[in-house]
Amino acid sequence: QKEVEQNSGPLSVPEGAIASLNCTYSDRGSQSFFWYRQYSGKSPELIMSIYSNGDKEDGRFTAQLNKASQYVSLLIRDSQPSDSATYLCAVNVPYSGGGADGLTFGKGTHLIIQP
Amino acid sequence: NAGVMQNPRHLVRRRGQEARLRCSPMKGHSHVYWYRQLPEEGLKFMVYLQKENIIDESGMPKERFSAEFPKEGPSILRIQQVVRGDSAAYFCASSPSAGTAGYSYEQYFGPGTRLTVT
């Protein structure tokens, strides 16, 4: 059974600070990891993908992956009130044949950026 | 708009009726995934399709639910004899291709269809 765990929050961070979101996953076969942002009543929006151990930076966002610890995180620098949303961690386990299976999502962390 | 399109955006059905949800993938994408998000719950994978093929339907309820992605036209998620527990947001996502060497391409989500069963 694939599981992805996130702290539901809310996580409250002052404007301008760094927001740190964490995620753990259970399946050691997982190879692909994604962070999505979802505003209330809207659809998930892809922020980052990461496939290799280490850090991946894109603008104010940095994704970190540690496969040995089965841990993936998202850092948001210079947090803005518009970053207030639910952040979903998603993991993909490949299936035989090399195809892309459906994503397994965590329940999300509700982030609040305080002005 | 080259994004994933879904229609209708809102759908109201009485118990026992059929619901048909449509999804057109992003231009250049040939892989479609359906997800369901129940109130206060996370997104759950339902089914993965390529043109004319169901690749993985491990997340689909065994009864009343079916999906197709014909050679021409959008992918359709069909729910027969809807019940109140089917009320949820249904999202479609697409990717350009199957993954390679065990890695998956990114999936992009449409705006969703919010189904309400009365």
Interface residues (C-beta under 8 A of the other chain):
Chain A: Q31 S32 F34 Y36 K42 S43 P44 E45 L46 S49 Y51 L88 A90 N92 P94 Y95 G98 G99 A100 D101 G102 L103 T104 F105 G106 K107 G108
Chain B: H31 Y33 Y35 E41 G42 L43 K44 F45 M46 V47 Y48 I55 D56 S58 G59 F91 A93 S95 S97 A98 G99 T100 A101 G102 Y103 S104 Y105 E106 Q107 Y108 F109 G110 P111 G112
